[in-house]
């Protein structure tokens, strides 16, 4: 009898919690125009996606400053900055944390690329990267490679923060290869 009561209790909890987990709309598909935005950076300056037209953009969403996975992912993007620059790409990180939190995170972790504060969740939502756990909302770990024309060239979901920067660099190299059919 007690196993049955525990099972019913567990089922009740699952049924109560699962509806609270609401994922945003689907990420914009490859080939679509990337949703435009303007957000404050850790420096307090407004950063607009349109300012990067003509460049490759690695737009990565992450859950929270100062957490282990997000710190590891940011360190790897920082470590590889020279390789991104060689590929004509800029890295922009986005989370729902404040610009002040980003500033503290960048200072503590020695990060010099831009982290953008999506405190009203609109950009995370537009990119299908907002996760809502009832009262808690955060950016899911998704990355978008945007081509110089401002279109989505590659989408990553279910990212492993330990090796993601290498994965993104490899995808950039593949995307930047000359089209074999144009020779």
N, C-alpha and C positions, 0 to 999 in steps of 0.2 A: 504493500500500500504506500509506503513512503517513497519508493522509486517512482510510482505513478504520480504522486503529488509533486515531486521534484521535477519530473518531466513536464507536467502541466505548467508549473511555475516558470520553468525555463522557456517553454513555448510562449507563455504570456509575455515574458520579457522581450523575446525576439520579435514578436508581433507588435509590441509597443515601440521598440527602438527602430526597426527597419523602416517604417514610414518616415522617421525623422531624418534618415539619411537621404538627402536629395542632391543629386548631381545636377549641375547646370546643363544647359543644352550641349549638343555634340560640338566638338571642336570644329573650327572652320576647315573644310576639306582642302586637300592639295589642289592647287590651281586657282583657288578662290582669292579674291582681294583680301588682304589682311585687314581686320577691323582697326580703324584709326583710333588713336588715343593721345591724350596729354596727361602726364602724371608728374608729381614732384619727385625729385631724386633725393639721395641722402645729403646732397649739398643744398637742398631747398630750391633748386632751380627747376622750372617746368621743362619736361622732356617730351617732345612730340615724336611719334613714329615717323611722321612726314619729313622730319629733319634728316632722316637716314635714307631717303630715297636715293637710289644709285649705289647703295652699299648692300652687302649681305648682312642680315640681322639674325642673331641667335637670341630669340626671346624665350627665356625660361621662367617658368612659374614654380614657386617652391612654398612649402607650408609656413615656415616660421624661422625668423632670425634666432641664432644662438642654439639651435638644436643640432644634434650630432650629424644626422644625414644632410641637413641643409648646409652646415659648416663644411663638411667634407666636399659636397658638390661645389660650393663657392670657391674653396681652396683650389680645386682642380681647374675650374674655369680661370682663376687667377694665375695659376701655374702655367697655363697654356695661352696666355694673352698674346705672346709674340707670334704664335702659330695662327691665331685668329687674325691678327693684323696682317700677316703675310698673305692670308686668303681674302683680304679686303672685307673682313667681317667684324662687326661690333657685337659684344655680348651685353644684353640688358636683362637683369633679373627683376622679377615682379613677385610681390607677396602683399597680403593685406595688412602687414605691419606698417607703422607710421614712418615718416621720413626720419624722425629722430631715432627710432629704433634702428633703422638702416644705417644711420650715421655712426651710432655706437658699435654696431656689428662690423662695419667696414673698418673703423678705427682699431677695434680689438683684434680683428682677423687679418689686417693688412690688405684689404681689398681696394682696388682702385678703378674697377669698372662700375657702371651705374646700376644701382638698385632703386627700383621705383615703388612708390607707396600707393597701393590700390585700396585705400581705406574705405571707399564706398562700394568696393567689390565689382564695379561695373566692367572693368577690363578683364578680370578673371572670368566673369560671367560671359562676356562677349567671345572669349576664347575657349569656352566650354571647360574651364579649369577651376570653377568654384565648387567647393564641397561644403554642404550645409549639414552639420550635425546638431540640429535643433538650435540651441543658443550660440553654438560655436561655428564660425565660418572661416574657411582657410582656402588658400590656393592649392590645388592639387599639383603634383609633380609632373608637369607637362612641359614640353619644349617644342618650339616652332622655328624652323629655319625659313626666313623670308628672303626672297630673291631681290635683286636690285630694282625690279619693277614694282615691288610692294605686294607680291603674291606669295601665298603659302607654298613652299617648295617641299617641305618635309614636316611630318608631325610625329612626335614621340610621346607616348603615354606609358605608364608603368615603368618609369625610369629607375635605374639603379644608380644612386648618386655616386658610388665609388668609381664607376667607369664611364659615366655619362659624357664627360668632356671628350674623351677619346672617341666615343661613338659619334658625337656630333662632328668632330673634326673629320672623321672618315666619311660621314655623309656629305659634308661640305665638299670634300675632295671629289667625291663621285658626282655631285651636282654640278661642279665647276668644270668637269671634263668637257672638252670640245665635243660637239655632236658629231658622231661618226658619219652620219648621213649627209653632212654638209660639205664633205671634202670632195 
